[in-house]
Amino acid sequence: MEQKAMKRGEFLRELGLSSGALMAFYCLGTTMTACSTGEEPAPTPTNPTNPSGPTGLTGNADSAKGKIDFALDLTASAYSKLKNQGEFVIEGSVMVANAKGTFVALSKACTHQGTTVVYRPNQNDVFCSNHGSVFSTAGAVVMGPATKALTMYAATLDGNKLTIKE
């Protein structure tokens, strides 16, 4: 059997796709890789969660399992970096950051398409690397495409115990 090299457009036409479908494929499928400006690489979030539950976590940090109400022990290795300004962790469905000495807890999922957000200490904001949305440390949209704020949770420090609640 003889094999013939075929261009993508020829292949799609052979499948019976219309010219409109082809145009949509070319416009969306091959050019929209990201909307971010690409000015700065986003930091990688740390997720200390493991199947048995991380040492230093008590309560519920996953909004899919009910109301957010948990505490982090800042002496535990998974959370001790939060004592340093500019550091953050992802726990369950919440991003917790030490934003210039103030603890901030926000929903981790960008309201545009659900990508996990990260805290950027140099800008003191929250960034979504998928399409470039920027949020304030209070969760408000600073720059879209997101149009809805992140959910903010109360963060209270008592000694080395950081409590996060709805």
N, C-alpha and C positions, 0 to 999 in steps of 0.2 A: 504494500500500500504506500503510495507516495504522499509525503507530508508537504504542505504548502504553508509558508509563513503568511500570516494575515494581520493586517493592521487592526487596531481596536475598533475603529469606525466601521470597517468592513464586517467584523465579527458581530457588532451590535445590529447592523442592518440585516445580516443573515438571521439574526434572532427575531427580526420583524419589528424592531423598535422604530417608531415614527421619527421624523426629523425633529419634532418638538422634544421628544424624549431624549434624542441624541444631544440636542442643545443643552437640555437640563443636565445631562450626564457630564458633558464637557465643562459647563459653567460651575456646577456644584461639586462634581466628583473629582475633578483634577486640579482645581484652583483654590478651593477653600480648605486649606490645611489648618489655619488658625487666624484669628483676628487680632492677636496681640501685637503691640508695636515692636516687641522684641528688644526693647531698650535694655532690659536687665533680666538676667535669668532668675527665675523664682527659686527660693530655697526649697529644699525637700522637707516635707513635714515628717515629724517623728511620730510613729504610732507604737507606743509601748504595749499595746494590747496583745495578749497571748491567749490560747484556748482555756487555760486554767484561771485566767484573770491576773493582771499584774499586781505585784506586791505594792502596797501603798494606796490602792483604790478601794473605796467602800461606797456602796450605793449604786444608783442607776445613771450611767452616762450615755445611754442610747435612747433617743426620743422615740424610736420604733417600739420600745418596750415600756413606754409609759412616760410619766413626768420626769424631767431631768432633776436629779437630786443626788449629788455624790460629793465625796471629799477625796482630796489628794494629800498624801503624806509627803511633804517636801523633803523629808530626810530619806525617803526611799530612792534608790538609784534611778528608777524610771522617771521620777519627777524632780529630783534635786536640781537639775539645770534651770528650773523655773525660778530659782532664787536669783538668777542673773538677769539683768535687764536685757531685753531683746530676744530672749529665748521663748519658745512656744512648744506645746505638745498637742497632739490630737488624741482625744480620749472619747471613744464611742462616737457620737454624732456632734461632739463639741470640740472647738479649738480653744485652748487656754494659752494666753500669752502674758508675759511680764512686759507691759508696754510702758517703758520709762518709769518703772517703779510702781505702776498701778496694774493690778491683775485684771485682765479682760477675758470674758468668756462669751464666745459667739458660736452660732451654728456653723459647722464646718463646710456645709454644702453651698456653693455659689447659687444664688437664686435665679441665675440665668439658665444654666444647664446642669447644675449639681456637682460640678468639679470641686474637689477639696481645695479650700483656700489656705493661704499661708500668711503669717505675720511678717511684715518687712520692717525691721527696726530702724533702718536709715530714713525711711519715709514716715515711720510711725503710722502705717496703714495696713490694711488687709487686702491681699491681691489674689486674683484668680488667673492662673497662667493659661487657661484654655482660650479665653477671648479677651483678656485684659481688663476685666472689671476691677474697679478699686472701691473699697469700702473704708469708712472711718473706723476708728477703734470703738465707736458706739454702734457700728453696724450699718450706718447710713450709706447709701450709694453716693460715691464721689464721682465716678466715671463708669458709664455703661460699657457693654450693652445691658447689664443687669438693671432692672428698674425697681426692684423690691429690696428692702433692707434685710440684712441678716438678723436672725433672732439674737437678742442679747440676754444673757443670764446674769444673775447676781453672783458676784465673786467676793467672798469674805475670807480674810486671813486671820486666823487665831493661832498665834505661835507658829508652828510648822504645819498646821492643818489648813488647807485651802478648800473651802466649801463652795460648791457651785449649785445654784438652785434656780428653778423657773420662777 
